[in-house]
């Protein structure tokens, strides 16, 4: 039976969500949320998402779908008066790769990897461009910001003195979810890797999880269905997310 869902999605998944929404038999209202929420800390992110959920007219939908991972507890405590469905994912990389198992395997085999996708390149705000971000509040800036303000030599000194938040990375992986022609985005990512002296790799992603989400295929291995009267909580184990009764 055809269902009507509200899909709240991080802007990182805008392309993937639109791709899946166009192909489902269900009726989906897609609401894209600014990616910058990831940088403002758990409390502010939860509050902003809960505000979006509280706006929902209960009589209009069968469920609320979240295209989010746990995201540093940025969805912890969320609740609704409708069933709410969320993938079992630590962060967005699981949704871009298509499964938590695929991400875990790649993560274990490739430590120190920074990830790009079409959504990260198009929509992700720099930690330093967002005035509410935790890094901006600490007064840090990017190497390029320092170069523009203080010159090359002083910029290098400042980065060494204050610490480069990317220094523990050695590789950049572009995740191709096959929803757009990726050539331009792959080249941008390759150049970003070259600038840092990192290894680069293009890897196959998948919209499988997002497609299951909008199609109502919510198997318990991949999704949590949060019922009214329950809240989202981290499970601190392989299941990643659980429900807690209020």
C-alpha positions as CSV (number, residue, x, y, z in Angstrom):
1,X,0.0,0.0,0.0
2,X,1.3,3.4,-0.9
3,X,2.4,5.5,2.1
4,X,3.2,9.1,2.7
5,X,6.4,9.9,4.6
6,X,8.2,13.1,5.6
7,X,12.0,12.7,4.9
8,X,14.3,14.9,6.9
9,X,17.7,14.8,5.3
10,X,21.1,16.3,5.8
11,X,22.1,18.4,2.8
12,X,25.0,16.0,2.3
13,X,22.5,13.5,0.9
14,X,20.4,15.9,-1.2
15,X,21.3,14.3,-4.5
16,X,20.9,10.8,-3.3
17,X,17.6,11.5,-1.6
18,X,16.1,13.2,-4.6
19,X,17.3,10.2,-6.7
20,X,15.5,7.7,-4.5
21,X,12.4,9.9,-3.9
22,X,11.9,10.1,-7.7
23,X,11.9,6.3,-7.9
24,X,9.7,5.2,-5.0
25,X,6.1,4.4,-5.2
26,X,5.5,6.1,-1.9
27,X,4.7,9.8,-1.5
28,X,7.6,11.5,0.0
29,X,7.9,15.1,1.2
30,X,11.6,15.9,1.3
31,X,12.9,18.5,3.6
32,X,16.7,19.3,3.3
33,X,18.4,20.4,6.5
34,X,21.6,22.6,6.4
35,X,24.7,20.4,6.8
36,X,26.2,23.1,9.1
37,X,24.2,21.6,12.0
38,X,27.0,19.0,12.3
39,X,29.4,21.7,13.5
40,X,27.4,23.4,16.2
41,X,27.6,20.6,18.8
42,X,25.2,18.0,20.0
43,X,22.7,20.1,22.0
44,X,22.2,22.7,19.2
45,X,21.9,20.0,16.5
46,X,19.3,18.0,18.5
47,X,17.4,21.2,19.3
48,X,17.3,22.2,15.7
49,X,16.2,18.8,14.4
50,X,13.6,18.4,17.2
51,X,12.1,21.8,16.2
52,X,11.7,20.5,12.6
53,X,10.1,17.3,13.9
54,X,7.7,19.3,16.1
55,X,6.5,21.2,13.1
56,X,5.1,18.1,11.5
57,X,1.3,17.8,11.1
58,X,0.7,14.3,12.4
59,X,-2.4,13.7,10.4
60,X,-0.5,14.2,7.1
61,X,2.1,11.4,7.3
62,X,2.5,7.7,8.1
63,X,6.0,8.2,9.5
64,X,9.0,10.5,9.7
65,X,12.2,9.3,8.0
66,X,15.6,10.5,9.1
67,X,18.5,10.5,6.5
68,X,21.0,10.9,9.4
69,X,23.4,8.7,11.3
70,X,24.1,9.0,15.0
71,X,26.4,11.9,14.0
72,X,28.3,12.5,17.3
73,X,25.0,12.1,19.2
74,X,23.4,14.8,17.1
75,X,20.1,12.8,17.0
76,X,20.2,11.6,20.6
77,X,16.9,12.2,22.4
78,X,14.8,12.9,19.3
79,X,11.2,11.9,19.6
80,X,8.0,12.3,17.7
81,X,4.2,11.7,17.9
82,X,4.6,9.5,14.7
83,X,6.8,6.5,14.1
84,X,10.2,7.7,13.2
85,X,12.7,5.6,11.2
86,X,16.5,6.1,11.3
87,X,19.3,4.0,9.8
88,X,21.7,2.2,12.1
89,X,24.7,4.4,11.2
90,X,27.4,6.2,13.1
91,X,27.6,8.9,10.5
92,X,26.9,9.8,6.9
93,X,29.6,7.5,5.4
94,X,27.5,4.5,6.2
95,X,24.6,5.9,4.2
96,X,26.9,6.9,1.3
97,X,28.5,3.4,1.2
98,X,25.2,1.6,1.5
99,X,25.8,-0.5,4.7
100,X,27.4,-0.3,8.0
101,X,29.3,-3.5,7.3
102,X,30.9,-2.1,4.1
103,X,31.9,1.1,6.0
104,X,33.4,-0.9,8.9
105,X,35.5,-3.1,6.5
106,X,36.8,-0.1,4.6
107,X,37.4,1.9,7.8
108,X,39.4,-0.9,9.3
109,X,41.5,-1.4,6.2
110,X,42.1,2.3,5.5
111,X,42.8,4.2,8.8
112,X,43.3,7.9,8.5
113,X,40.9,8.4,5.6
114,X,39.0,11.6,4.9
115,X,35.8,11.2,2.8
116,X,34.2,13.2,0.0
117,X,31.1,12.8,-2.0
118,X,29.1,15.0,-4.3
119,X,27.0,16.2,-1.4
120,X,30.1,17.1,0.7
121,X,31.6,19.1,-2.1
122,X,28.3,20.9,-3.1
123,X,26.8,21.4,0.3
124,X,29.1,20.9,3.2
125,X,30.1,24.1,5.0
126,X,33.6,24.4,6.3
127,X,33.9,24.2,10.1
128,X,35.5,27.6,9.8
129,X,32.9,29.2,7.6
130,X,30.1,28.5,10.1
131,X,30.1,31.1,12.9
132,X,28.3,28.8,15.2
133,X,30.6,25.8,14.7
134,X,32.7,24.5,17.5
135,X,36.0,25.2,15.7
136,X,35.0,28.7,14.9
137,X,34.1,29.3,18.5
138,X,37.6,28.2,19.4
139,X,39.0,30.8,17.0
140,X,40.8,28.4,14.7
141,X,41.1,28.9,10.9
142,X,42.2,27.0,7.8
143,X,45.7,27.2,6.4
144,X,44.4,29.2,3.4
145,X,42.7,31.7,5.8
146,X,46.1,32.2,7.5
147,X,47.9,32.6,4.2
148,X,45.4,35.3,3.1
149,X,45.8,37.2,6.4
150,X,49.4,36.6,7.4
151,X,51.4,35.2,4.5
152,X,52.9,31.8,3.7
153,X,55.6,31.8,6.4
154,X,53.4,32.9,9.2
155,X,50.6,30.6,8.1
156,X,52.9,27.6,8.3
157,X,54.1,28.6,11.8
158,X,50.5,29.1,13.0
159,X,49.4,25.8,11.7
160,X,52.3,24.1,13.4
161,X,51.8,26.0,16.7
162,X,48.0,25.7,16.9
163,X,47.7,22.2,15.4
164,X,46.2,21.2,12.1
165,X,42.9,19.3,12.7
166,X,43.6,17.2,9.6
167,X,47.1,16.2,10.4
168,X,46.1,12.6,11.4
169,X,44.7,11.9,7.9
170,X,46.8,10.5,5.1
171,X,44.2,9.6,2.4
172,X,41.1,11.0,0.7
173,X,38.4,8.7,-0.6
174,X,35.7,10.0,-3.0
175,X,32.5,7.9,-2.6
176,X,30.7,7.7,-5.9
177,X,27.0,6.9,-5.2
178,X,26.3,6.9,-9.0
179,X,23.5,9.6,-8.9
180,X,25.5,12.1,-10.9
181,X,28.4,12.2,-13.4
182,X,31.2,12.2,-10.9
183,X,34.1,13.2,-13.1
184,X,34.3,16.8,-12.0
185,X,33.8,16.0,-8.3
186,X,36.4,13.2,-8.4
187,X,38.9,15.7,-9.9
188,X,38.2,18.2,-7.2
189,X,38.8,15.6,-4.6
190,X,42.0,14.4,-6.2
191,X,43.3,17.9,-6.3
192,X,42.4,18.3,-2.6
193,X,44.3,15.1,-1.8
194,X,47.3,16.3,-3.8
195,X,47.4,19.6,-2.0
196,X,47.8,17.7,1.3
197,X,50.1,15.1,0.0
198,X,47.5,12.4,0.6
199,X,46.8,9.2,-1.2
200,X,43.6,9.4,-3.3
201,X,41.0,6.7,-4.1
202,X,37.6,6.6,-5.8
203,X,35.3,4.0,-4.2
204,X,31.9,2.7,-5.1
205,X,29.1,3.9,-2.9
206,X,25.4,3.0,-2.9
207,X,22.0,4.5,-2.3
208,X,20.8,1.2,-1.0
209,X,20.1,2.3,2.5
210,X,18.3,5.5,1.5
211,X,16.3,3.6,-1.1
212,X,15.2,1.1,1.6
213,X,14.3,4.0,3.9
214,X,11.9,5.7,1.4
215,X,10.5,2.4,0.2
216,X,9.5,1.3,3.7
217,X,11.9,-1.7,3.8
218,X,12.9,-1.3,7.4
219,X,14.7,-4.5,8.4
220,X,15.9,-4.5,12.0
221,X,19.6,-5.0,11.0
222,X,19.7,-1.7,9.2
223,X,17.0,0.5,10.8
224,X,15.4,1.5,14.0
225,X,11.7,2.3,14.2
226,X,11.2,4.7,17.0
227,X,7.6,4.6,18.2
228,X,5.7,7.5,19.9
229,X,6.7,7.6,23.5
230,X,10.3,6.5,22.7
231,X,13.5,8.5,22.0
232,X,16.6,7.8,20.0
233,X,19.6,6.7,22.0
234,X,23.1,5.4,21.2
235,X,23.4,1.7,22.0
236,X,27.3,1.8,22.3
237,X,27.5,-1.6,20.6
238,X,27.3,-3.0,17.0
239,X,23.7,-2.0,16.7
240,X,24.7,1.7,17.0
241,X,21.2,3.1,17.8
242,X,18.4,1.9,20.1
243,X,15.1,3.2,21.4
244,X,14.5,4.3,25.0
245,X,11.0,4.5,26.5
246,X,10.3,7.9,28.0
